[in-house]
Amino acid sequence: MIKINVSNTIHAPHDRVFSYISNFENNPKWQGGMVSARFTSEGPIGVGSTYEQVAKFLGKEITTTFKVVEYEENRKIKIESIKSTFPITVTRTVEPHKEGTLVSAIVEGDASKTFKVAQPLMKLMVKKSVKSDYKNLKKQLESA
């Protein structure tokens, strides 16, 4: 089991940050290895919303269907994979901060099926990837 915690301060209003990260079709713009993401349910977004994404990691293509399992407008969104070769849960929170917005993520996953051979290195690789993604998010939202 892998569990990663990442936080970053973004010089942008928290409602704008939340809007951006909760629109999963933005994922390929700021997440490395992300090929595509599209909603598979009608809006507006909330508990029960679903989307599908395609990513490449360690040379493997991973298609995942996610479902929103918790949602607090402009505050928190939690998603769980409901169909994937790499089961994962991601909780993203945003909160006002003196420098703009504090955005945090908890990423939990089980790589034992897909990446069994590389499992000892998976946690380090996933942490590096998630940290890089949130640096990209910061750059994008601060330059917009």
C-alpha positions, 0 to 999 in steps of 0.5 A: 500500500502506498500513501503520499501526502503533498501540500503546496501554497498557490498564490491564487484564490482558493475557489479558483484553485478548487474549481480547476482541480475539481474539473478533472478534464484539466488533469492532463494540463498539470499532471505528468503522464496524463494522456486524457481525462473526460467526464462520464457523467452529467454535471454539475460535479458532486458525489456520484460524478464519474470520469475516465482517465488514461495515463502512462506510468513506467511504460504502461498505459493505465485506464481508470474510471473514478467516482467522486465519493466526497465533495465539499464545494470549494473545500474538498473532493475525494475520488476513488477508482472504481475500475482500474489496474492500479486501485487508487484514492485521492483526496484533495483539499483547498483552504484560504492561506495568507499567501493565497491557497493551501492545496493538499493531496493524499494519494493512496494506492495499491500497486501490487497487481500491476507493478509487483516487481517494482513495488519497493520503488513505487512509493518513491516514484509516486511521491516524486510524481505527485510533488512534481504535479503540484509544482506544475499546478502552482506554476499554471495557476500563478501564471494565469 
